[in-house]
């Protein structure tokens, strides 16, 4: 019988989104503490404002309204695989069946993104 991996690490420690961003020097402990004090609405608003600043107030060419649902779903998927221990647990958290979960794995190319092999 396989031993259950720590729920705080996800079903593969390499799937920790925090670990991935820290290794890319895009995050650190201080940033994550500050981020955890914000609501999702504040984080999204701040991210859009910062992106707008970088492009002189123009976010043209990207249909944000039409794409936001897929953006949020991908973020939920990434967060869920980072904090759950098994595919089955991830399915329960997301409220989806295993077939849908497998199709999401292919859609979001999780193997390539994290350079690992999931079953």
Backbone as JSON Lines, residues from 0, in Angstrom:
{"i":0,"aa":"X","n":[0.84,-1.18,0.0],"ca":[0.0,0.0,0.0],"c":[0.89,1.25,0.0]}
{"i":1,"aa":"X","n":[0.57,2.18,-0.87],"ca":[1.36,3.41,-0.95],"c":[1.09,4.28,0.26]}
{"i":2,"aa":"X","n":[2.12,4.94,0.75],"ca":[1.9,5.87,1.85],"c":[1.36,7.18,1.3]}
{"i":3,"aa":"X","n":[0.49,7.79,2.04],"ca":[-0.14,9.04,1.62],"c":[0.86,10.17,1.79]}
{"i":4,"aa":"X","n":[1.01,10.97,0.75],"ca":[1.93,12.1,0.82],"c":[1.31,13.23,1.61]}
{"i":5,"aa":"X","n":[2.13,14.09,2.12],"ca":[1.67,15.22,2.93],"c":[0.7,16.09,2.16]}
{"i":6,"aa":"X","n":[-0.46,16.37,2.76],"ca":[-1.48,17.19,2.1],"c":[-0.99,18.6,1.85]}
{"i":7,"aa":"X","n":[-0.03,19.06,2.64],"ca":[0.44,20.43,2.45],"c":[1.37,20.56,1.24]}
{"i":8,"aa":"X","n":[1.81,19.45,0.69],"ca":[2.75,19.5,-0.42],"c":[2.11,19.16,-1.75]}
{"i":9,"aa":"X","n":[0.9,18.66,-1.77],"ca":[0.29,18.25,-3.02],"c":[0.73,16.84,-3.38]}
{"i":10,"aa":"X","n":[0.19,16.29,-4.49],"ca":[0.54,14.91,-4.79],"c":[1.91,14.77,-5.42]}
{"i":11,"aa":"X","n":[2.58,15.85,-5.63],"ca":[3.98,15.83,-6.04],"c":[4.59,17.13,-5.55]}
{"i":12,"aa":"X","n":[5.65,17.06,-4.77],"ca":[6.2,18.3,-4.2],"c":[6.59,19.29,-5.28]}
{"i":13,"aa":"X","n":[6.9,18.8,-6.47],"ca":[7.26,19.7,-7.56],"c":[6.07,20.46,-8.12]}
{"i":14,"aa":"X","n":[4.85,20.11,-7.68],"ca":[3.66,20.8,-8.15],"c":[3.3,22.0,-7.29]}
{"i":15,"aa":"X","n":[4.07,22.28,-6.27],"ca":[3.79,23.45,-5.44],"c":[3.98,24.7,-6.29]}
{"i":16,"aa":"X","n":[2.9,25.45,-6.45],"ca":[2.96,26.67,-7.24],"c":[3.89,27.67,-6.56]}
{"i":17,"aa":"X","n":[3.85,27.72,-5.24],"ca":[4.73,28.59,-4.48],"c":[6.19,28.23,-4.73]}
{"i":18,"aa":"X","n":[6.49,26.94,-4.66],"ca":[7.87,26.46,-4.88],"c":[8.33,26.8,-6.3]}
{"i":19,"aa":"X","n":[7.44,26.58,-7.26],"ca":[7.77,26.86,-8.66],"c":[8.1,28.34,-8.85]}
{"i":20,"aa":"X","n":[7.23,29.22,-8.32],"ca":[7.45,30.67,-8.48],"c":[8.68,31.13,-7.72]}
{"i":21,"aa":"X","n":[8.93,30.54,-6.55],"ca":[10.14,30.91,-5.8],"c":[11.4,30.49,-6.54]}
{"i":22,"aa":"X","n":[11.37,29.31,-7.14],"ca":[12.56,28.86,-7.88],"c":[12.81,29.71,-9.12]}
{"i":23,"aa":"X","n":[11.75,30.33,-9.66],"ca":[11.89,31.24,-10.8],"c":[12.15,32.68,-10.34]}
{"i":24,"aa":"X","n":[12.31,32.85,-9.03],"ca":[12.54,34.16,-8.41],"c":[11.41,35.16,-8.7]}
{"i":25,"aa":"X","n":[10.17,34.63,-8.8],"ca":[9.0,35.47,-9.0],"c":[8.24,35.67,-7.7]}
{"i":26,"aa":"X","n":[8.65,34.98,-6.64],"ca":[7.97,35.06,-5.36],"c":[8.97,34.8,-4.24]}
{"i":27,"aa":"X","n":[8.58,35.2,-3.03],"ca":[9.36,34.88,-1.83],"c":[8.4,34.89,-0.65]}
{"i":28,"aa":"X","n":[8.89,34.54,0.52],"ca":[8.02,34.42,1.7],"c":[7.33,35.74,2.04]}
{"i":29,"aa":"X","n":[8.06,36.85,1.99],"ca":[7.49,38.16,2.32],"c":[6.36,38.51,1.35]}
{"i":30,"aa":"X","n":[6.61,38.31,0.05],"ca":[5.58,38.59,-0.95],"c":[4.33,37.74,-0.71]}
{"i":31,"aa":"X","n":[4.52,36.46,-0.4],"ca":[3.38,35.57,-0.18],"c":[2.59,35.95,1.07]}
{"i":32,"aa":"X","n":[3.26,36.45,2.1],"ca":[2.56,36.91,3.3],"c":[1.71,38.13,2.96]}
{"i":33,"aa":"X","n":[2.28,39.07,2.21],"ca":[1.53,40.27,1.81],"c":[0.36,39.87,0.9]}
{"i":34,"aa":"X","n":[0.59,38.95,0.0],"ca":[-0.44,38.5,-0.94],"c":[-1.6,37.84,-0.21]}
{"i":35,"aa":"X","n":[-1.29,37.08,0.83],"ca":[-2.35,36.37,1.56],"c":[-3.28,37.33,2.31]}
{"i":36,"aa":"X","n":[-2.86,38.57,2.5],"ca":[-3.71,39.56,3.16],"c":[-4.72,40.19,2.2]}
{"i":37,"aa":"X","n":[-4.57,39.94,0.9],"ca":[-5.47,40.52,-0.1],"c":[-6.58,39.54,-0.48]}
{"i":38,"aa":"X","n":[-7.73,40.08,-0.89],"ca":[-8.79,39.24,-1.42],"c":[-8.47,38.91,-2.88]}
{"i":39,"aa":"X","n":[-9.14,37.91,-3.42],"ca":[-8.94,37.58,-4.84],"c":[-9.29,38.77,-5.73]}
{"i":40,"aa":"X","n":[-10.35,39.48,-5.38],"ca":[-10.75,40.65,-6.16],"c":[-9.65,41.71,-6.17]}
{"i":41,"aa":"X","n":[-9.04,41.93,-5.0],"ca":[-7.95,42.9,-4.91],"c":[-6.73,42.44,-5.72]}
{"i":42,"aa":"X","n":[-6.42,41.16,-5.65],"ca":[-5.28,40.63,-6.39],"c":[-5.49,40.78,-7.89]}
{"i":43,"aa":"X","n":[-6.67,40.41,-8.37],"ca":[-6.97,40.53,-9.8],"c":[-6.94,41.98,-10.24]}
{"i":44,"aa":"X","n":[-7.57,42.86,-9.45],"ca":[-7.57,44.28,-9.78],"c":[-6.17,44.87,-9.81]}
{"i":45,"aa":"X","n":[-5.36,44.52,-8.83],"ca":[-3.98,45.02,-8.77],"c":[-3.16,44.5,-9.95]}
{"i":46,"aa":"X","n":[-3.32,43.23,-10.28],"ca":[-2.6,42.64,-11.41],"c":[-2.97,43.36,-12.71]}
{"i":47,"aa":"X","n":[-4.25,43.63,-12.92],"ca":[-4.69,44.33,-14.13],"c":[-4.17,45.76,-14.16]}
{"i":48,"aa":"X","n":[-4.18,46.42,-13.0],"ca":[-3.66,47.79,-12.94],"c":[-2.16,47.82,-13.26]}
{"i":49,"aa":"X","n":[-1.41,46.88,-12.7],"ca":[0.03,46.82,-12.98],"c":[0.3,46.52,-14.45]}
{"i":50,"aa":"X","n":[-0.45,45.59,-15.02],"ca":[-0.28,45.26,-16.44],"c":[-0.62,46.47,-17.3]}
{"i":51,"aa":"X","n":[-1.64,47.21,-16.9],"ca":[-2.04,48.4,-17.64],"c":[-0.96,49.47,-17.59]}
{"i":52,"aa":"X","n":[-0.33,49.61,-16.42],"ca":[0.76,50.58,-16.27],"c":[1.92,50.27,-17.21]}
{"i":53,"aa":"X","n":[2.23,49.01,-17.33],"ca":[3.35,48.59,-18.19],"c":[3.09,48.84,-19.67]}
{"i":54,"aa":"X","n":[1.81,48.92,-20.04],"ca":[1.45,49.14,-21.45],"c":[0.84,50.52,-21.66]}
{"i":55,"aa":"X","n":[1.17,51.45,-20.78],"ca":[0.64,52.82,-20.85],"c":[-0.88,52.86,-20.89]}
{"i":56,"aa":"X","n":[-1.5,52.06,-20.06],"ca":[-2.95,52.08,-19.94],"c":[-3.7,51.31,-21.0]}
{"i":57,"aa":"X","n":[-3.0,50.6,-21.85],"ca":[-3.66,49.88,-22.94],"c":[-3.58,48.37,-22.72]}
{"i":58,"aa":"X","n":[-4.72,47.75,-22.67],"ca":[-4.78,46.29,-22.61],"c":[-5.48,45.79,-23.87]}
{"i":59,"aa":"X","n":[-5.22,46.44,-24.97],"ca":[-5.86,46.08,-26.23],"c":[-5.34,44.76,-26.76]}
{"i":60,"aa":"X","n":[-6.16,44.1,-27.57],"ca":[-5.74,42.86,-28.2],"c":[-5.97,41.63,-27.33]}
{"i":61,"aa":"X","n":[-6.46,41.84,-26.12],"ca":[-6.74,40.71,-25.24],"c":[-8.16,40.84,-24.75]}
{"i":62,"aa":"X","n":[-9.0,39.93,-25.14],"ca":[-10.41,39.97,-24.75],"c":[-10.56,39.4,-23.34]}
{"i":63,"aa":"X","n":[-10.31,40.23,-22.37],"ca":[-10.32,39.83,-20.97],"c":[-11.66,39.25,-20.54]}
{"i":64,"aa":"X","n":[-12.74,39.91,-20.92],"ca":[-14.07,39.48,-20.49],"c":[-14.37,38.05,-20.93]}
{"i":65,"aa":"X","n":[-14.02,37.73,-22.16],"ca":[-14.3,36.39,-22.69],"c":[-13.35,35.34,-22.13]}
{"i":66,"aa":"X","n":[-12.17,35.73,-21.73],"ca":[-11.15,34.77,-21.29],"c":[-11.06,34.59,-19.79]}
{"i":67,"aa":"X","n":[-11.71,35.45,-19.01],"ca":[-11.53,35.43,-17.56],"c":[-11.95,34.11,-16.91]}
{"i":68,"aa":"X","n":[-13.01,33.49,-17.4],"ca":[-13.46,32.23,-16.81],"c":[-12.39,31.15,-16.97]}
{"i":69,"aa":"X","n":[-11.79,31.05,-18.15],"ca":[-10.73,30.06,-18.37],"c":[-9.48,30.38,-17.56]}
{"i":70,"aa":"X","n":[-9.18,31.66,-17.41],"ca":[-8.02,32.07,-16.61],"c":[-8.22,31.64,-15.15]}
{"i":71,"aa":"X","n":[-9.41,31.89,-14.62],"ca":[-9.72,31.53,-13.24],"c":[-9.72,30.01,-13.06]}
{"i":72,"aa":"X","n":[-10.3,29.28,-14.03],"ca":[-10.32,27.82,-13.93],"c":[-8.9,27.24,-13.91]}
{"i":73,"aa":"X","n":[-8.02,27.78,-14.73],"ca":[-6.64,27.29,-14.75],"c":[-5.96,27.59,-13.41]}
{"i":74,"aa":"X","n":[-6.21,28.77,-12.86],"ca":[-5.63,29.12,-11.56],"c":[-6.15,28.18,-10.47]}
{"i":75,"aa":"X","n":[-7.45,27.87,-10.49],"ca":[-8.03,26.94,-9.51],"c":[-7.41,25.55,-9.66]}
{"i":76,"aa":"X","n":[-7.25,25.1,-10.88],"ca":[-6.64,23.8,-11.14],"c":[-5.22,23.75,-10.58]}
{"i":77,"aa":"X","n":[-4.42,24.76,-10.91],"ca":[-3.03,24.81,-10.43],"c":[-2.96,24.83,-8.91]}
{"i":78,"aa":"X","n":[-3.81,25.63,-8.28],"ca":[-3.81,25.71,-6.82],"c":[-4.23,24.38,-6.21]}
{"i":79,"aa":"X","n":[-5.23,23.75,-6.79],"ca":[-5.74,22.49,-6.24],"c":[-4.72,21.37,-6.32]}
{"i":80,"aa":"X","n":[-4.03,21.23,-7.45],"ca":[-3.04,20.16,-7.53],"c":[-1.85,20.44,-6.63]}
{"i":81,"aa":"X","n":[-1.68,21.69,-6.27],"ca":[-0.58,22.06,-5.39],"c":[-0.86,21.68,-3.94]}
{"i":82,"aa":"X","n":[-2.13,21.64,-3.54],"ca":[-2.45,21.42,-2.12],"c":[-3.15,20.1,-1.82]}
{"i":83,"aa":"X","n":[-3.52,19.33,-2.84],"ca":[-4.17,18.05,-2.58],"c":[-3.17,16.91,-2.71]}
{"i":84,"aa":"X","n":[-3.53,15.76,-2.14],"ca":[-2.6,14.62,-2.11],"c":[-2.78,13.64,-3.26]}
{"i":85,"aa":"X","n":[-3.96,13.6,-3.83],"ca":[-4.25,12.63,-4.9],"c":[-5.14,13.26,-5.96]}
{"i":86,"aa":"X","n":[-5.2,12.59,-7.1],"ca":[-6.12,13.04,-8.16],"c":[-7.56,13.02,-7.65]}
{"i":87,"aa":"X","n":[-7.9,11.97,-6.91],"ca":[-9.26,11.82,-6.39],"c":[-9.62,12.97,-5.45]}
{"i":88,"aa":"X","n":[-8.7,13.34,-4.59],"ca":[-8.94,14.45,-3.68],"c":[-9.07,15.77,-4.46]}
{"i":89,"aa":"X","n":[-8.25,15.94,-5.48],"ca":[-8.34,17.14,-6.32],"c":[-9.71,17.22,-6.99]}
{"i":90,"aa":"X","n":[-10.21,16.07,-7.45],"ca":[-11.55,16.03,-8.07],"c":[-12.61,16.46,-7.07]}
{"i":91,"aa":"X","n":[-12.5,15.97,-5.83],"ca":[-13.49,16.35,-4.81],"c":[-13.45,17.85,-4.53]}
{"i":92,"aa":"X","n":[-12.25,18.4,-4.41],"ca":[-12.11,19.84,-4.13],"c":[-12.71,20.67,-5.27]}
{"i":93,"aa":"X","n":[-12.42,20.27,-6.5],"ca":[-12.91,21.02,-7.66],"c":[-14.37,20.73,-7.98]}
{"i":94,"aa":"X","n":[-14.9,19.63,-7.44],"ca":[-16.29,19.27,-7.73],"c":[-16.47,18.72,-9.13]}
{"i":95,"aa":"X","n":[-15.47,17.96,-9.61],"ca":[-15.52,17.39,-10.95],"c":[-15.23,15.9,-10.89]}
{"i":96,"aa":"X","n":[-15.56,15.18,-11.97],"ca":[-15.27,13.74,-12.0],"c":[-13.85,13.52,-12.54]}
{"i":97,"aa":"X","n":[-13.38,12.27,-12.44],"ca":[-12.0,11.97,-12.83],"c":[-11.77,12.14,-14.33]}
{"i":98,"aa":"X","n":[-12.8,11.87,-15.13],"ca":[-12.67,12.04,-16.58],"c":[-12.42,13.52,-16.92]}
{"i":99,"aa":"X","n":[-13.17,14.4,-16.28],"ca":[-12.98,15.84,-16.49],"c":[-11.6,16.26,-16.01]}
{"i":100,"aa":"X","n":[-11.18,15.72,-14.87],"ca":[-9.86,16.05,-14.33],"c":[-8.75,15.66,-15.3]}
{"i":101,"aa":"X","n":[-8.86,14.47,-15.89],"ca":[-7.85,14.02,-16.85],"c":[-7.82,14.92,-18.08]}
{"i":102,"aa":"X","n":[-8.99,15.37,-18.52],"ca":[-9.01,16.27,-19.68],"c":[-8.39,17.63,-19.32]}
{"i":103,"aa":"X","n":[-8.56,18.07,-18.07],"ca":[-7.93,19.32,-17.63],"c":[-6.41,19.17,-17.59]}
{"i":104,"aa":"X","n":[-5.93,18.0,-17.17],"ca":[-4.48,17.75,-17.16],"c":[-3.9,17.94,-18.56]}
{"i":105,"aa":"X","n":[-4.61,17.4,-19.55],"ca":[-4.15,17.54,-20.94],"c":[-4.28,18.99,-21.4]}
{"i":106,"aa":"X","n":[-5.4,19.63,-21.08],"ca":[-5.65,21.0,-21.53],"c":[-4.59,21.96,-20.99]}
{"i":107,"aa":"X","n":[-4.28,21.85,-19.7],"ca":[-3.35,22.77,-19.08],"c":[-1.91,22.29,-19.16]}
{"i":108,"aa":"X","n":[-1.69,21.16,-19.82],"ca":[-0.34,20.64,-20.09],"c":[0.52,20.6,-18.82]}
{"i":109,"aa":"X","n":[-0.04,20.03,-17.78],"ca":[0.63,20.04,-16.48],"c":[1.98,19.33,-16.53]}
{"i":110,"aa":"X","n":[2.12,18.28,-17.31],"ca":[3.41,17.58,-17.38],"c":[4.5,18.5,-17.92]}
{"i":111,"aa":"X","n":[4.18,19.23,-18.99],"ca":[5.18,20.11,-19.59],"c":[5.47,21.31,-18.7]}
{"i":112,"aa":"X","n":[4.44,21.88,-18.1],"ca":[4.59,23.07,-17.26],"c":[5.53,22.82,-16.09]}
{"i":113,"aa":"X","n":[5.4,21.65,-15.46],"ca":[6.21,21.34,-14.28],"c":[7.33,20.36,-14.57]}
{"i":114,"aa":"X","n":[7.45,19.91,-15.83],"ca":[8.49,18.98,-16.24],"c":[8.52,17.73,-15.36]}
{"i":115,"aa":"X","n":[7.33,17.12,-15.21],"ca":[7.21,15.89,-14.41],"c":[6.31,14.91,-15.15]}
{"i":116,"aa":"X","n":[6.2,13.73,-14.6],"ca":[5.34,12.71,-15.18],"c":[4.28,12.33,-14.16]}
{"i":117,"aa":"X","n":[3.03,12.7,-14.43],"ca":[1.92,12.31,-13.56],"c":[1.26,11.07,-14.14]}
{"i":118,"aa":"X","n":[0.7,10.23,-13.28],"ca":[0.0,9.04,-13.78],"c":[-1.33,9.4,-14.38]}
